[in-house]
């Protein structure tokens, strides 16, 4: 990797990055909500039915639907690509291998996203251990009680995770040549279409998150492979176009 460490450390120094990571602690809002007589973010279900993984998967989907973290991350991506081009900062990289430099920038953004998920996971674990466990809803276990529920959680999480990675890839692609506003609009358009697609027969199977309702006890393997296959197809297309466009930039 070319200049990965300084690129990643510089990314972590950005105020927008800290704001993005702060959204990973949003599950802790439930601690505050518990003190008020409100139905906002109230949990319900059968007694002893909610394992930690099921809770975390639900939290992961909720933060995905909230959109705000995605908008902030897209803004950060724009600062690392389009803003550098406009300010002439790419000149400092003129002697570096462009494809390797691009890979370092992309990997640093993926790392930032993974740190966000880690914070979200830790926040969810704290909430589950100290709050959910005191409710009748809690199953007092990490994993679901049966394999079918575990596989469903995996499909649900994987589909959402793949969509978020694709949003990052698309944001990188767009931000190479487009201002932040247009990049955010493009990513939001993709996100909205991918969110609606699972409910449409003509589109549900062209996105990784469209296979959740197709899961049964007997087809977990095939659904898993399909999700990964579609994800890789989009990833390779976005990556190839992005690298090509980045190489064409005038440093």
C-alpha positions as CSV (number, residue, x, y, z in Angstrom):
1,X,0.0,0.0,0.0
2,X,1.2,3.5,-0.9
3,X,0.9,6.1,1.9
4,X,-1.8,4.1,3.6
5,X,-0.9,5.0,7.2
6,X,-0.7,8.8,6.7
7,X,-3.9,8.8,4.6
8,X,-5.8,6.8,7.2
9,X,-4.5,8.9,10.1
10,X,-5.3,12.1,8.3
11,X,-8.8,10.7,7.7
12,X,-9.2,10.0,11.5
13,X,-8.2,13.6,12.2
14,X,-11.2,15.1,10.3
15,X,-14.0,16.4,12.4
16,X,-16.5,14.9,10.0
17,X,-15.0,11.4,10.7
18,X,-15.5,11.8,14.4
19,X,-19.1,12.9,13.8
20,X,-19.6,9.9,11.7
21,X,-18.2,7.5,14.3
22,X,-20.3,9.2,17.0
23,X,-23.4,7.9,15.2
24,X,-22.2,4.4,16.0
25,X,-23.3,5.1,19.6
26,X,-26.9,5.8,18.7
27,X,-28.2,2.5,20.4
28,X,-27.4,4.1,23.7
29,X,-30.2,6.5,23.0
30,X,-32.5,3.7,24.3
31,X,-31.0,4.3,27.8
32,X,-32.4,7.8,27.7
33,X,-35.7,6.8,26.1
34,X,-36.3,4.3,28.9
35,X,-36.8,7.2,31.3
36,X,-39.7,8.7,29.3
37,X,-43.2,7.5,28.7
38,X,-42.9,7.3,24.9
39,X,-43.3,4.7,22.2
40,X,-40.2,5.9,20.4
41,X,-37.7,3.0,19.8
42,X,-39.6,0.9,22.2
43,X,-38.9,-2.9,21.9
44,X,-41.6,-5.5,21.8
45,X,-41.9,-9.2,21.0
46,X,-42.4,-12.6,22.5
47,X,-40.9,-13.4,25.9
48,X,-37.2,-14.6,25.9
49,X,-37.1,-14.4,22.1
50,X,-34.4,-11.7,21.4
51,X,-30.8,-12.8,21.3
52,X,-27.9,-10.3,21.1
53,X,-27.2,-11.1,17.4
54,X,-30.8,-10.6,16.5
55,X,-30.8,-7.3,18.4
56,X,-27.6,-6.1,16.7
57,X,-28.8,-7.0,13.3
58,X,-32.0,-5.0,13.9
59,X,-29.9,-2.0,15.1
60,X,-27.6,-2.4,12.0
61,X,-30.7,-2.2,9.7
62,X,-32.1,0.8,11.6
63,X,-28.9,2.8,11.3
64,X,-28.8,1.9,7.6
65,X,-32.3,3.3,7.2
66,X,-31.5,6.4,9.1
67,X,-29.4,7.6,6.1
68,X,-27.6,10.4,8.1
69,X,-24.4,8.3,8.7
70,X,-24.3,7.5,5.0
71,X,-24.6,11.1,4.1
72,X,-21.8,12.1,6.4
73,X,-19.6,9.3,5.1
74,X,-20.3,10.3,1.5
75,X,-19.3,13.9,2.4
76,X,-16.0,12.6,3.9
77,X,-15.4,10.6,0.7
78,X,-15.9,13.8,-1.3
79,X,-13.3,15.6,0.8
80,X,-10.8,12.9,0.2
81,X,-11.2,12.8,-3.6
82,X,-13.0,15.8,-5.3
83,X,-11.8,18.4,-2.8
84,X,-8.2,17.3,-3.1
85,X,-8.4,17.7,-6.9
86,X,-10.0,21.1,-6.7
87,X,-7.4,22.4,-4.1
88,X,-4.5,21.0,-6.2
89,X,-3.4,18.7,-3.4
90,X,-3.0,15.8,-5.9
91,X,0.3,17.4,-7.0
92,X,1.9,16.1,-3.9
93,X,1.1,12.5,-5.1
94,X,2.4,13.0,-8.6
95,X,5.3,10.6,-8.2
96,X,3.3,7.8,-6.7
97,X,1.6,4.9,-8.4
98,X,-1.9,6.0,-9.0
99,X,-3.7,2.7,-8.7
100,X,-1.9,1.9,-5.4
101,X,-2.6,5.4,-4.1
102,X,-6.3,4.9,-5.0
103,X,-6.3,1.6,-3.2
104,X,-4.9,3.2,-0.1
105,X,-7.5,5.9,-0.1
106,X,-10.3,3.3,-0.6
107,X,-9.0,1.0,2.0
108,X,-8.7,3.8,4.6
109,X,-12.4,4.6,4.0
110,X,-13.4,0.9,4.4
111,X,-11.4,0.8,7.6
112,X,-13.3,3.9,8.9
113,X,-16.6,2.2,8.1
114,X,-15.5,-1.0,9.9
115,X,-14.6,1.1,12.9
116,X,-18.1,2.5,12.8
117,X,-19.5,-1.0,12.8
118,X,-17.3,-1.9,15.7
119,X,-18.5,1.1,17.8
120,X,-22.1,0.2,16.8
121,X,-21.5,-3.4,18.0
122,X,-20.0,-2.4,21.3
123,X,-22.8,0.1,21.9
124,X,-25.4,-2.5,21.1
125,X,-23.6,-5.0,23.4
126,X,-23.6,-2.5,26.3
127,X,-27.3,-1.8,25.8
128,X,-28.2,-5.4,25.5
129,X,-26.3,-6.4,28.6
130,X,-27.3,-3.6,30.9
131,X,-30.8,-2.8,29.6
132,X,-32.4,-5.4,27.3
133,X,-31.3,-8.2,29.7
134,X,-33.6,-6.7,32.3
135,X,-36.6,-7.1,30.0
136,X,-38.7,-10.2,29.5
137,X,-38.0,-9.9,25.8
138,X,-34.4,-10.9,26.3
139,X,-33.3,-14.4,25.5
140,X,-30.2,-13.9,27.6
141,X,-28.0,-15.4,25.0
142,X,-25.6,-14.2,22.2
143,X,-26.9,-16.5,19.4
144,X,-30.5,-17.2,18.4
145,X,-32.0,-20.4,19.8
146,X,-32.2,-22.2,16.5
147,X,-30.2,-22.4,13.3
148,X,-33.0,-21.0,11.1
149,X,-33.1,-17.8,13.1
150,X,-29.3,-17.5,13.0
151,X,-29.2,-18.0,9.2
152,X,-32.0,-15.4,8.8
153,X,-29.9,-12.9,10.8
154,X,-26.8,-13.6,8.6
155,X,-28.8,-13.0,5.4
156,X,-30.3,-9.8,6.8
157,X,-27.0,-8.4,8.0
158,X,-25.1,-9.5,4.9
159,X,-27.6,-7.8,2.6
160,X,-27.4,-4.5,4.4
161,X,-23.6,-4.7,4.8
162,X,-23.2,-5.2,1.1
163,X,-25.4,-2.3,0.2
164,X,-23.5,0.0,2.4
165,X,-20.1,-1.1,0.9
166,X,-21.6,-0.5,-2.6
167,X,-22.7,3.0,-1.5
168,X,-19.1,3.7,-0.4
169,X,-17.8,2.3,-3.8
170,X,-20.3,4.4,-5.7
171,X,-19.5,7.5,-3.7
172,X,-15.8,7.1,-4.5
173,X,-16.6,6.7,-8.2
174,X,-18.7,9.8,-8.3
175,X,-16.5,12.0,-6.1
176,X,-13.5,11.7,-8.5
177,X,-15.2,14.1,-10.8
178,X,-18.3,15.5,-9.1
179,X,-18.8,18.0,-6.3
180,X,-20.0,16.8,-2.9
181,X,-23.6,17.8,-3.5
182,X,-24.0,15.7,-6.7
183,X,-22.1,12.8,-5.1
184,X,-24.5,12.8,-2.2
185,X,-27.5,12.9,-4.5
186,X,-26.2,10.1,-6.6
187,X,-25.5,7.9,-3.6
188,X,-28.9,8.7,-2.1
189,X,-30.6,7.8,-5.4
190,X,-28.8,4.4,-5.4
191,X,-29.7,3.9,-1.7
192,X,-33.4,4.7,-2.3
193,X,-33.6,2.4,-5.3
194,X,-31.9,-0.4,-3.5
195,X,-34.2,0.0,-0.5
196,X,-37.3,0.0,-2.7
197,X,-36.2,-2.8,-5.0
198,X,-36.8,-5.7,-2.5
199,X,-40.5,-4.8,-2.7
200,X,-40.6,-4.9,-6.5
201,X,-40.7,-8.2,-8.4
202,X,-38.8,-6.7,-11.4
203,X,-35.9,-5.3,-9.3
204,X,-35.7,-7.3,-6.1
205,X,-33.1,-9.7,-7.3
206,X,-30.6,-7.2,-8.8
207,X,-29.5,-6.0,-5.3
208,X,-27.8,-7.9,-2.5
209,X,-30.6,-7.0,0.0
210,X,-33.4,-8.4,-2.1
211,X,-33.1,-12.0,-1.0
212,X,-34.2,-11.9,2.6
213,X,-37.7,-13.0,1.8
214,X,-36.4,-15.8,-0.4
215,X,-34.6,-17.5,2.5
216,X,-35.9,-20.9,3.7
217,X,-34.3,-23.5,5.9
218,X,-33.2,-25.5,2.8
219,X,-31.7,-22.7,0.6
220,X,-29.4,-20.7,2.9
221,X,-26.3,-21.7,0.9
222,X,-27.6,-20.7,-2.5
223,X,-29.0,-17.4,-1.2
224,X,-25.7,-16.6,0.5
225,X,-23.8,-17.3,-2.7
226,X,-26.2,-15.2,-4.7
227,X,-25.8,-12.2,-2.4
228,X,-22.0,-12.5,-2.5
229,X,-22.0,-12.9,-6.3
230,X,-24.2,-9.9,-6.9
231,X,-22.1,-7.8,-4.5
232,X,-18.9,-8.8,-6.2
233,X,-20.3,-8.0,-9.6
234,X,-21.2,-4.4,-8.6
235,X,-17.9,-4.0,-6.7
236,X,-15.8,-5.0,-9.6
237,X,-17.7,-2.7,-12.0
238,X,-17.5,0.3,-9.6
239,X,-13.8,-0.4,-8.8
240,X,-12.7,-0.8,-12.4
241,X,-14.4,2.5,-13.5
242,X,-13.1,4.3,-10.4
243,X,-9.4,3.2,-11.0
244,X,-9.7,4.1,-14.7
245,X,-11.1,7.6,-13.9
246,X,-8.5,8.2,-11.1
247,X,-5.6,7.4,-13.4
248,X,-6.9,9.9,-15.9
249,X,-6.9,12.8,-13.4
250,X,-4.3,15.5,-14.0
251,X,-2.1,15.6,-10.9
